[in-house]
Amino acid sequence: MYDDVDDTLHHWKQLFISVCDKHCPVVSRRVRKSFLPWIDSDIKEEIRLKYYYQHKAKTKKSSDILLFIQALQKLCVKYA
């Protein structure tokens, strides 16, 4: 197919990259670099609970939506 080894390698590399991009797409993540001293373990726990109830509210019934709203209000009132 190809007479030159470099052409063969280039073609193989392009095929490999295209298959990898199709089956293993690159996912970008946001990483916070700075340390936030005002976020302590209590705030982190309440944020975790808020996200937990938010996930449950998206997948379940209305009682979980109320728990999410209560957790959100508690977080906003306590730390706003």
N, CA, C and O atoms as a CHARMM CRD file, in Angstrom:
* protein
*
  320
    1    1 MET  N      0.82400  -1.17900   0.00000 PROA 1      0.00000
    2    1 MET  CA     0.00000   0.00000   0.00000 PROA 1      0.00000
    3    1 MET  C      0.87900   1.25900   0.00000 PROA 1      0.00000
    4    1 MET  O      0.73000   2.13700  -0.85000 PROA 1      0.00000
    5    2 TYR  N      1.79300   1.32300   0.96700 PROA 2      0.00000
    6    2 TYR  CA     2.72600   2.45500   1.02200 PROA 2      0.00000
    7    2 TYR  C      4.13900   1.93200   0.82300 PROA 2      0.00000
    8    2 TYR  O      4.50800   0.88300   1.35200 PROA 2      0.00000
    9    3 ASP  N      4.90800   2.66100   0.07000 PROA 3      0.00000
   10    3 ASP  CA     6.29200   2.25800  -0.17700 PROA 3      0.00000
   11    3 ASP  C      7.22700   2.76900   0.90600 PROA 3      0.00000
   12    3 ASP  O      8.24000   2.13800   1.20700 PROA 3      0.00000
   13    4 ASP  N      6.89500   3.88200   1.47600 PROA 4      0.00000
   14    4 ASP  CA     7.76500   4.50100   2.46600 PROA 4      0.00000
   15    4 ASP  C      7.28400   4.14500   3.87900 PROA 4      0.00000
   16    4 ASP  O      6.08500   4.14500   4.15800 PROA 4      0.00000
   17    5 VAL  N      8.22700   3.84600   4.74900 PROA 5      0.00000
   18    5 VAL  CA     7.90500   3.48100   6.13200 PROA 5      0.00000
   19    5 VAL  C      7.26800   4.66300   6.87300 PROA 5      0.00000
   20    5 VAL  O      6.37500   4.47700   7.70000 PROA 5      0.00000
   21    6 ASP  N      7.72500   5.85300   6.57400 PROA 6      0.00000
   22    6 ASP  CA     7.17600   7.03900   7.23000 PROA 6      0.00000
   23    6 ASP  C      5.71200   7.25500   6.86000 PROA 6      0.00000
   24    6 ASP  O      4.91000   7.65100   7.70500 PROA 6      0.00000
   25    7 ASP  N      5.36400   7.00000   5.61900 PROA 7      0.00000
   26    7 ASP  CA     3.96500   7.12500   5.19500 PROA 7      0.00000
   27    7 ASP  C      3.08600   6.08700   5.88600 PROA 7      0.00000
   28    7 ASP  O      1.96600   6.38600   6.29900 PROA 7      0.00000
   29    8 THR  N      3.59800   4.87700   6.00600 PROA 8      0.00000
   30    8 THR  CA     2.86400   3.81600   6.68700 PROA 8      0.00000
   31    8 THR  C      2.64300   4.16600   8.15400 PROA 8      0.00000
   32    8 THR  O      1.54100   4.00700   8.67800 PROA 8      0.00000
   33    9 LEU  N      3.68400   4.63900   8.80700 PROA 9      0.00000
   34    9 LEU  CA     3.57400   5.03200  10.20700 PROA 9      0.00000
   35    9 LEU  C      2.58900   6.18700  10.37500 PROA 9      0.00000
   36    9 LEU  O      1.77700   6.18200  11.30100 PROA 9      0.00000
   37   10 HSD  N      2.65700   7.15500   9.50300 PROA 10     0.00000
   38   10 HSD  CA     1.74900   8.29800   9.57200 PROA 10     0.00000
   39   10 HSD  C      0.29100   7.85000   9.41500 PROA 10     0.00000
   40   10 HSD  O     -0.58200   8.30000  10.15600 PROA 10     0.00000
   41   11 HSD  N      0.03500   6.96700   8.45400 PROA 11     0.00000
   42   11 HSD  CA    -1.31800   6.45600   8.23400 PROA 11     0.00000
   43   11 HSD  C     -1.80100   5.66300   9.44900 PROA 11     0.00000
   44   11 HSD  O     -2.93100   5.84700   9.90300 PROA 11     0.00000
   45   12 TRP  N     -0.95900   4.79300   9.96800 PROA 12     0.00000
   46   12 TRP  CA    -1.32900   4.00900  11.14700 PROA 12     0.00000
   47   12 TRP  C     -1.62500   4.92300  12.34600 PROA 12     0.00000
   48   12 TRP  O     -2.59000   4.70200  13.07700 PROA 12     0.00000
   49   13 LYS  N     -0.79000   5.94400  12.53900 PROA 13     0.00000
   50   13 LYS  CA    -0.98200   6.87000  13.65200 PROA 13     0.00000
   51   13 LYS  C     -2.30700   7.62000  13.50900 PROA 13     0.00000
   52   13 LYS  O     -3.01500   7.81000  14.49800 PROA 13     0.00000
   53   14 GLN  N     -2.64900   8.04600  12.30000 PROA 14     0.00000
   54   14 GLN  CA    -3.91200   8.75500  12.08000 PROA 14     0.00000
   55   14 GLN  C     -5.10600   7.84400  12.36700 PROA 14     0.00000
   56   14 GLN  O     -6.08700   8.28100  12.96900 PROA 14     0.00000
   57   15 LEU  N     -5.02900   6.58700  11.94400 PROA 15     0.00000
   58   15 LEU  CA    -6.10400   5.63600  12.23500 PROA 15     0.00000
   59   15 LEU  C     -6.23900   5.39400  13.73300 PROA 15     0.00000
   60   15 LEU  O     -7.34400   5.37300  14.27500 PROA 15     0.00000
   61   16 PHE  N     -5.12000   5.21400  14.38000 PROA 16     0.00000
   62   16 PHE  CA    -5.12800   4.96200  15.82100 PROA 16     0.00000
   63   16 PHE  C     -5.71100   6.14900  16.58600 PROA 16     0.00000
   64   16 PHE  O     -6.53600   5.96200  17.48000 PROA 16     0.00000
   65   17 ILE  N     -5.29600   7.35000  16.24700 PROA 17     0.00000
   66   17 ILE  CA    -5.78400   8.55900  16.90800 PROA 17     0.00000
   67   17 ILE  C     -7.28600   8.73000  16.68100 PROA 17     0.00000
   68   17 ILE  O     -8.01200   9.10000  17.60300 PROA 17     0.00000
   69   18 SER  N     -7.75200   8.46700  15.47300 PROA 18     0.00000
   70   18 SER  CA    -9.18100   8.62800  15.19000 PROA 18     0.00000
   71   18 SER  C    -10.02100   7.62000  15.97700 PROA 18     0.00000
   72   18 SER  O    -11.09700   7.96000  16.47000 PROA 18     0.00000
   73   19 VAL  N     -9.53400   6.37900  16.09600 PROA 19     0.00000
   74   19 VAL  CA   -10.25900   5.37800  16.88600 PROA 19     0.00000
   75   19 VAL  C    -10.25100   5.75200  18.36500 PROA 19     0.00000
   76   19 VAL  O    -11.26900   5.61700  19.04400 PROA 19     0.00000
   77   20 CYS  N     -9.12900   6.21200  18.86000 PROA 20     0.00000
   78   20 CYS  CA    -9.04700   6.62300  20.27000 PROA 20     0.00000
   79   20 CYS  C     -9.96400   7.80400  20.56000 PROA 20     0.00000
   80   20 CYS  O    -10.63300   7.83200  21.59300 PROA 20     0.00000
   81   21 ASP  N    -10.00000   8.77800  19.65800 PROA 21     0.00000
   82   21 ASP  CA   -10.86400   9.93800  19.85200 PROA 21     0.00000
   83   21 ASP  C    -12.34100   9.55400  19.82800 PROA 21     0.00000
   84   21 ASP  O    -13.15600  10.14900  20.53300 PROA 21     0.00000
   85   22 LYS  N    -12.67300   8.57000  19.02400 PROA 22     0.00000
   86   22 LYS  CA   -14.06400   8.14800  18.93200 PROA 22     0.00000
   87   22 LYS  C    -14.50000   7.37900  20.17000 PROA 22     0.00000
   88   22 LYS  O    -15.60100   7.59700  20.67600 PROA 22     0.00000
   89   23 HSD  N    -13.66200   6.48900  20.65800 PROA 23     0.00000
   90   23 HSD  CA   -14.04500   5.60600  21.75600 PROA 23     0.00000
   91   23 HSD  C    -13.60600   6.10200  23.12900 PROA 23     0.00000
   92   23 HSD  O    -14.17600   5.68700  24.13800 PROA 23     0.00000
   93   24 CYS  N    -12.62600   6.96200  23.18800 PROA 24     0.00000
   94   24 CYS  CA   -12.12500   7.50600  24.45400 PROA 24     0.00000
   95   24 CYS  C    -11.95500   9.01800  24.31200 PROA 24     0.00000
   96   24 CYS  O    -10.82700   9.50500  24.23000 PROA 24     0.00000
   97   25 PRO  N    -13.05700   9.76400  24.28200 PROA 25     0.00000
   98   25 PRO  CA   -12.91200  11.20800  24.07200 PROA 25     0.00000
   99   25 PRO  C    -12.22700  11.87800  25.25400 PROA 25     0.00000
  100   25 PRO  O    -12.30400  11.40500  26.38800 PROA 25     0.00000
  101   26 VAL  N    -11.57400  12.96100  24.97400 PROA 26     0.00000
  102   26 VAL  CA   -10.88400  13.72000  26.01000 PROA 26     0.00000
  103   26 VAL  C    -11.92500  14.46600  26.82200 PROA 26     0.00000
  104   26 VAL  O    -12.79500  15.13600  26.26600 PROA 26     0.00000
  105   27 VAL  N    -11.83300  14.34800  28.13400 PROA 27     0.00000
  106   27 VAL  CA   -12.75800  15.02200  29.03500 PROA 27     0.00000
  107   27 VAL  C    -11.97300  16.06500  29.81100 PROA 27     0.00000
  108   27 VAL  O    -10.95400  15.75400  30.42700 PROA 27     0.00000
  109   28 SER  N    -12.44300  17.28600  29.78100 PROA 28     0.00000
  110   28 SER  CA   -11.75400  18.33500  30.53200 PROA 28     0.00000
  111   28 SER  C    -12.42600  18.50900  31.88400 PROA 28     0.00000
  112   28 SER  O    -13.65200  18.46600  31.98800 PROA 28     0.00000
  113   29 ARG  N    -11.63900  18.70000  32.89000 PROA 29     0.00000
  114   29 ARG  CA   -12.11900  18.88700  34.25500 PROA 29     0.00000
  115   29 ARG  C    -11.65200  20.23300  34.77200 PROA 29     0.00000
  116   29 ARG  O    -10.55400  20.69100  34.45800 PROA 29     0.00000
  117   30 ARG  N    -12.50100  20.85500  35.56600 PROA 30     0.00000
  118   30 ARG  CA   -12.13700  22.11600  36.17900 PROA 30     0.00000
  119   30 ARG  C    -11.48500  21.81000  37.52400 PROA 30     0.00000
  120   30 ARG  O    -12.05200  21.09700  38.35200 PROA 30     0.00000
  121   31 VAL  N    -10.31300  22.34500  37.72800 PROA 31     0.00000
  122   31 VAL  CA    -9.57800  22.10300  38.95600 PROA 31     0.00000
  123   31 VAL  C     -9.31900  23.44100  39.62600 PROA 31     0.00000
  124   31 VAL  O     -8.76600  24.35700  39.01800 PROA 31     0.00000
  125   32 ARG  N     -9.72100  23.54200  40.86800 PROA 32     0.00000
  126   32 ARG  CA    -9.48900  24.76800  41.60700 PROA 32     0.00000
  127   32 ARG  C     -8.07300  24.72500  42.15700 PROA 32     0.00000
  128   32 ARG  O     -7.69400  23.78000  42.84800 PROA 32     0.00000
  129   33 LYS  N     -7.30200  25.74700  41.84800 PROA 33     0.00000
  130   33 LYS  CA    -5.90600  25.76600  42.25200 PROA 33     0.00000
  131   33 LYS  C     -5.69300  26.38800  43.62500 PROA 33     0.00000
  132   33 LYS  O     -4.76600  26.01900  44.34600 PROA 33     0.00000
  133   34 SER  N     -6.54800  27.32200  43.97800 PROA 34     0.00000
  134   34 SER  CA    -6.30400  28.03400  45.22800 PROA 34     0.00000
  135   34 SER  C     -7.07100  27.40300  46.39000 PROA 34     0.00000
  136   34 SER  O     -8.15900  26.85700  46.20700 PROA 34     0.00000
  137   35 PHE  N     -6.50700  27.48400  47.54200 PROA 35     0.00000
  138   35 PHE  CA    -7.11900  26.98800  48.76300 PROA 35     0.00000
  139   35 PHE  C     -8.07200  28.05200  49.28900 PROA 35     0.00000
  140   35 PHE  O     -7.70300  29.22300  49.38000 PROA 35     0.00000
  141   36 LEU  N     -9.27900  27.66100  49.63100 PROA 36     0.00000
  142   36 LEU  CA   -10.27100  28.60100  50.14900 PROA 36     0.00000
  143   36 LEU  C    -10.39000  28.38900  51.65600 PROA 36     0.00000
  144   36 LEU  O    -11.02700  27.42700  52.08600 PROA 36     0.00000
  145   37 PRO  N     -9.79900  29.25600  52.46300 PROA 37     0.00000
  146   37 PRO  CA    -9.75000  29.02100  53.91000 PROA 37     0.00000
  147   37 PRO  C    -11.11100  29.10900  54.59500 PROA 37     0.00000
  148   37 PRO  O    -11.27400  28.55200  55.68100 PROA 37     0.00000
  149   38 TRP  N    -12.09600  29.79000  54.00100 PROA 38     0.00000
  150   38 TRP  CA   -13.38400  29.92900  54.66200 PROA 38     0.00000
  151   38 TRP  C    -14.28000  28.71200  54.44700 PROA 38     0.00000
  152   38 TRP  O    -15.32700  28.60400  55.08600 PROA 38     0.00000
  153   39 ILE  N    -13.89400  27.80100  53.56400 PROA 39     0.00000
  154   39 ILE  CA   -14.67800  26.57900  53.38100 PROA 39     0.00000
  155   39 ILE  C    -14.08500  25.50500  54.28600 PROA 39     0.00000
  156   39 ILE  O    -13.03800  24.92400  53.99900 PROA 39     0.00000
  157   40 ASP  N    -14.78900  25.26500  55.38200 PROA 40     0.00000
  158   40 ASP  CA   -14.32300  24.25900  56.33500 PROA 40     0.00000
  159   40 ASP  C    -15.10900  22.96100  56.14200 PROA 40     0.00000
  160   40 ASP  O    -15.88800  22.83900  55.19700 PROA 40     0.00000
  161   41 SER  N    -14.90600  22.01100  57.02400 PROA 41     0.00000
  162   41 SER  CA   -15.53700  20.69700  56.86800 PROA 41     0.00000
  163   41 SER  C    -17.05100  20.76800  57.01600 PROA 41     0.00000
  164   41 SER  O    -17.76100  19.97800  56.39400 PROA 41     0.00000
  165   42 ASP  N    -17.57000  21.70500  57.83500 PROA 42     0.00000
  166   42 ASP  CA   -19.02000  21.83300  57.98600 PROA 42     0.00000
  167   42 ASP  C    -19.67000  22.30000  56.68400 PROA 42     0.00000
  168   42 ASP  O    -20.70000  21.76800  56.27100 PROA 42     0.00000
  169   43 ILE  N    -19.06900  23.28200  56.05300 PROA 43     0.00000
  170   43 ILE  CA   -19.60900  23.78700  54.78800 PROA 43     0.00000
  171   43 ILE  C    -19.51600  22.71000  53.71500 PROA 43     0.00000
  172   43 ILE  O    -20.45600  22.52100  52.94200 PROA 43     0.00000
  173   44 LYS  N    -18.39800  22.00800  53.66200 PROA 44     0.00000
  174   44 LYS  CA   -18.24500  20.93600  52.66900 PROA 44     0.00000
  175   44 LYS  C    -19.29400  19.84900  52.86100 PROA 44     0.00000
  176   44 LYS  O    -19.82400  19.32000  51.88400 PROA 44     0.00000
  177   45 GLU  N    -19.59600  19.51200  54.10400 PROA 45     0.00000
  178   45 GLU  CA   -20.60100  18.48600  54.38300 PROA 45     0.00000
  179   45 GLU  C    -21.98600  18.95400  53.94300 PROA 45     0.00000
  180   45 GLU  O    -22.74800  18.17500  53.37000 PROA 45     0.00000
  181   46 GLU  N    -22.31800  20.21500  54.20400 PROA 46     0.00000
  182   46 GLU  CA   -23.61900  20.72200  53.78600 PROA 46     0.00000
  183   46 GLU  C    -23.72300  20.82900  52.26800 PROA 46     0.00000
  184   46 GLU  O    -24.79300  20.58400  51.71000 PROA 46     0.00000
  185   47 ILE  N    -22.65200  21.18400  51.59800 PROA 47     0.00000
  186   47 ILE  CA   -22.64500  21.22000  50.13100 PROA 47     0.00000
  187   47 ILE  C    -22.80600  19.80400  49.58200 PROA 47     0.00000
  188   47 ILE  O    -23.53100  19.58700  48.61000 PROA 47     0.00000
  189   48 ARG  N    -22.13000  18.84900  50.20600 PROA 48     0.00000
  190   48 ARG  CA   -22.25400  17.45800  49.77200 PROA 48     0.00000
  191   48 ARG  C    -23.69300  16.97000  49.92600 PROA 48     0.00000
  192   48 ARG  O    -24.22000  16.29500  49.04200 PROA 48     0.00000
  193   49 LEU  N    -24.33100  17.31400  51.05500 PROA 49     0.00000
  194   49 LEU  CA   -25.72300  16.91800  51.26700 PROA 49     0.00000
  195   49 LEU  C    -26.64000  17.58200  50.24400 PROA 49     0.00000
  196   49 LEU  O    -27.57700  16.95200  49.75400 PROA 49     0.00000
  197   50 LYS  N    -26.38300  18.83100  49.92300 PROA 50     0.00000
  198   50 LYS  CA   -27.19800  19.53200  48.92400 PROA 50     0.00000
  199   50 LYS  C    -27.11300  18.81400  47.58300 PROA 50     0.00000
  200   50 LYS  O    -28.13600  18.58400  46.93800 PROA 50     0.00000
  201   51 TYR  N    -25.90500  18.45900  47.15800 PROA 51     0.00000
  202   51 TYR  CA   -25.74700  17.75200  45.89000 PROA 51     0.00000
  203   51 TYR  C    -26.35200  16.34500  45.94600 PROA 51     0.00000
  204   51 TYR  O    -26.88100  15.85100  44.95000 PROA 51     0.00000
  205   52 TYR  N    -26.27100  15.71300  47.10300 PROA 52     0.00000
  206   52 TYR  CA   -26.87000  14.38900  47.27600 PROA 52     0.00000
  207   52 TYR  C    -28.38900  14.46800  47.09000 PROA 52     0.00000
  208   52 TYR  O    -28.96900  13.67300  46.35100 PROA 52     0.00000
  209   53 TYR  N    -29.02100  15.42100  47.75800 PROA 53     0.00000
  210   53 TYR  CA   -30.46700  15.58000  47.62900 PROA 53     0.00000
  211   53 TYR  C    -30.86000  16.06300  46.23000 PROA 53     0.00000
  212   53 TYR  O    -31.92700  15.71100  45.72900 PROA 53     0.00000
  213   54 GLN  N    -30.01300  16.85400  45.61100 PROA 54     0.00000
  214   54 GLN  CA   -30.28900  17.29700  44.25100 PROA 54     0.00000
  215   54 GLN  C    -30.29600  16.10300  43.29900 PROA 54     0.00000
  216   54 GLN  O    -31.16300  15.99700  42.43100 PROA 54     0.00000
  217   55 HSD  N    -29.33500  15.21300  43.46700 PROA 55     0.00000
  218   55 HSD  CA   -29.28200  14.01700  42.62400 PROA 55     0.00000
  219   55 HSD  C    -30.51300  13.13600  42.86900 PROA 55     0.00000
  220   55 HSD  O    -31.11200  12.62600  41.92200 PROA 55     0.00000
  221   56 LYS  N    -30.88400  12.96100  44.13000 PROA 56     0.00000
  222   56 LYS  CA   -32.06500  12.15300  44.44200 PROA 56     0.00000
  223   56 LYS  C    -33.32800  12.80000  43.88500 PROA 56     0.00000
  224   56 LYS  O    -34.22100  12.10000  43.40700 PROA 56     0.00000
  225   57 ALA  N    -33.41300  14.13300  43.94300 PROA 57     0.00000
  226   57 ALA  CA   -34.59500  14.82700  43.44300 PROA 57     0.00000
  227   57 ALA  C    -34.73400  14.66100  41.93200 PROA 57     0.00000
  228   57 ALA  O    -35.84900  14.59600  41.41400 PROA 57     0.00000
  229   58 LYS  N    -33.60600  14.59200  41.22400 PROA 58     0.00000
  230   58 LYS  CA   -33.65700  14.41600  39.77800 PROA 58     0.00000
  231   58 LYS  C    -34.10300  13.00900  39.39900 PROA 58     0.00000
  232   58 LYS  O    -34.69100  12.80900  38.33600 PROA 58     0.00000
  233   59 THR  N    -33.82700  12.03800  40.25700 PROA 59     0.00000
  234   59 THR  CA   -34.10600  10.65600  39.89100 PROA 59     0.00000
  235   59 THR  C    -35.33400  10.07400  40.57800 PROA 59     0.00000
  236   59 THR  O    -35.79800   9.00100  40.19100 PROA 59     0.00000
  237   60 LYS  N    -35.87800  10.76200  41.59900 PROA 60     0.00000
  238   60 LYS  CA   -36.97600  10.16000  42.35800 PROA 60     0.00000
  239   60 LYS  C    -38.19100  11.07600  42.42800 PROA 60     0.00000
  240   60 LYS  O    -38.44300  11.85600  41.51000 PROA 60     0.00000
  241   61 LYS  N    -38.94400  10.97700  43.52300 PROA 61     0.00000
  242   61 LYS  CA   -40.23500  11.64900  43.66500 PROA 61     0.00000
  243   61 LYS  C    -40.11600  13.01100  44.33100 PROA 61     0.00000
  244   61 LYS  O    -39.01800  13.49300  44.60800 PROA 61     0.00000
  245   62 SER  N    -41.27600  13.62500  44.58400 PROA 62     0.00000
  246   62 SER  CA   -41.34200  15.00600  45.06900 PROA 62     0.00000
  247   62 SER  C    -40.83200  15.17000  46.49900 PROA 62     0.00000
  248   62 SER  O    -40.38400  16.26100  46.85200 PROA 62     0.00000
  249   63 SER  N    -40.87900  14.14100  47.32900 PROA 63     0.00000
  250   63 SER  CA   -40.38000  14.28500  48.70600 PROA 63     0.00000
  251   63 SER  C    -38.88000  14.57600  48.71100 PROA 63     0.00000
  252   63 SER  O    -38.39100  15.28300  49.59300 PROA 63     0.00000
  253   64 ASP  N    -38.15500  14.04400  47.74900 PROA 64     0.00000
  254   64 ASP  CA   -36.73100  14.32200  47.64400 PROA 64     0.00000
  255   64 ASP  C    -36.46900  15.74900  47.16600 PROA 64     0.00000
  256   64 ASP  O    -35.44600  16.34100  47.50800 PROA 64     0.00000
  257   65 ILE  N    -37.38300  16.29500  46.38600 PROA 65     0.00000
  258   65 ILE  CA   -37.24300  17.68400  45.95000 PROA 65     0.00000
  259   65 ILE  C    -37.34100  18.60900  47.15700 PROA 65     0.00000
  260   65 ILE  O    -36.60700  19.59200  47.25400 PROA 65     0.00000
  261   66 LEU  N    -38.24200  18.29500  48.06800 PROA 66     0.00000
  262   66 LEU  CA   -38.36800  19.11100  49.28300 PROA 66     0.00000
  263   66 LEU  C    -37.10900  19.04300  50.13700 PROA 66     0.00000
  264   66 LEU  O    -36.68900  20.05300  50.70100 PROA 66     0.00000
  265   67 LEU  N    -36.50300  17.86400  50.23800 PROA 67     0.00000
  266   67 LEU  CA   -35.24900  17.73300  50.99400 PROA 67     0.00000
  267   67 LEU  C    -34.13900  18.55300  50.34500 PROA 67     0.00000
  268   67 LEU  O    -33.32900  19.16500  51.04000 PROA 67     0.00000
  269   68 PHE  N    -34.10100  18.56500  49.01500 PROA 68     0.00000
  270   68 PHE  CA   -33.10400  19.36100  48.31000 PROA 68     0.00000
  271   68 PHE  C    -33.31500  20.85000  48.56600 PROA 68     0.00000
  272   68 PHE  O    -32.36000  21.57900  48.83200 PROA 68     0.00000
  273   69 ILE  N    -34.55600  21.29700  48.48500 PROA 69     0.00000
  274   69 ILE  CA   -34.84900  22.71600  48.71400 PROA 69     0.00000
  275   69 ILE  C    -34.50200  23.11600  50.13300 PROA 69     0.00000
  276   69 ILE  O    -33.96100  24.19900  50.35600 PROA 69     0.00000
  277   70 GLN  N    -34.80600  22.25600  51.10100 PROA 70     0.00000
  278   70 GLN  CA   -34.46900  22.55600  52.49900 PROA 70     0.00000
  279   70 GLN  C    -32.95600  22.63200  52.68600 PROA 70     0.00000
  280   70 GLN  O    -32.47200  23.52500  53.38200 PROA 70     0.00000
  281   71 ALA  N    -32.21000  21.73100  52.09200 PROA 71     0.00000
  282   71 ALA  CA   -30.75200  21.74600  52.21300 PROA 71     0.00000
  283   71 ALA  C    -30.17500  22.99000  51.55700 PROA 71     0.00000
  284   71 ALA  O    -29.24000  23.59300  52.08500 PROA 71     0.00000
  285   72 LEU  N    -30.71700  23.37600  50.42200 PROA 72     0.00000
  286   72 LEU  CA   -30.25200  24.57900  49.72000 PROA 72     0.00000
  287   72 LEU  C    -30.53700  25.83500  50.54900 PROA 72     0.00000
  288   72 LEU  O    -29.67900  26.70800  50.67900 PROA 72     0.00000
  289   73 GLN  N    -31.75200  25.91700  51.10900 PROA 73     0.00000
  290   73 GLN  CA   -32.10000  27.07700  51.93600 PROA 73     0.00000
  291   73 GLN  C    -31.23800  27.15000  53.18900 PROA 73     0.00000
  292   73 GLN  O    -30.80800  28.23100  53.59000 PROA 73     0.00000
  293   74 LYS  N    -30.98800  26.00300  53.80500 PROA 74     0.00000
  294   74 LYS  CA   -30.14800  25.97100  55.00500 PROA 74     0.00000
  295   74 LYS  C    -28.74000  26.46300  54.69300 PROA 74     0.00000
  296   74 LYS  O    -28.16300  27.23400  55.45900 PROA 74     0.00000
  297   75 LEU  N    -28.19600  26.02100  53.58000 PROA 75     0.00000
  298   75 LEU  CA   -26.85500  26.44600  53.17800 PROA 75     0.00000
  299   75 LEU  C    -26.83100  27.93800  52.87300 PROA 75     0.00000
  300   75 LEU  O    -25.90200  28.63600  53.28000 PROA 75     0.00000
  301   76 CYS  N    -27.82500  28.42600  52.17400 PROA 76     0.00000
  302   76 CYS  CA   -27.84700  29.84900  51.80800 PROA 76     0.00000
  303   76 CYS  C    -28.04300  30.75100  53.02200 PROA 76     0.00000
  304   76 CYS  O    -27.38700  31.78600  53.13400 PROA 76     0.00000
  305   77 VAL  N    -28.93200  30.37200  53.92500 PROA 77     0.00000
  306   77 VAL  CA   -29.20600  31.21200  55.10500 PROA 77     0.00000
  307   77 VAL  C    -28.02100  31.19900  56.06600 PROA 77     0.00000
  308   77 VAL  O    -27.65700  32.23000  56.63200 PROA 77     0.00000
  309   78 LYS  N    -27.43300  30.04100  56.24000 PROA 78     0.00000
  310   78 LYS  CA   -26.36300  29.92000  57.22900 PROA 78     0.00000
  311   78 LYS  C    -25.08400  30.60700  56.80000 PROA 78     0.00000
  312   78 LYS  O    -24.37100  31.15700  57.63900 PROA 78     0.00000
  313   79 TYR  N    -24.77600  30.58700  55.50700 PROA 79     0.00000
  314   79 TYR  CA   -23.47700  31.07700  55.06100 PROA 79     0.00000
  315   79 TYR  C    -23.56100  32.28000  54.11800 PROA 79     0.00000
  316   79 TYR  O    -22.54600  32.68100  53.54900 PROA 79     0.00000
  317   80 ALA  N    -24.72500  32.84900  53.94700 PROA 80     0.00000
  318   80 ALA  CA   -24.82900  34.01000  53.05700 PROA 80     0.00000
  319   80 ALA  C    -24.55300  35.30900  53.79200 PROA 80     0.00000
  320   80 ALA  O    -24.59900  36.38100  53.18900 PROA 80     0.00000
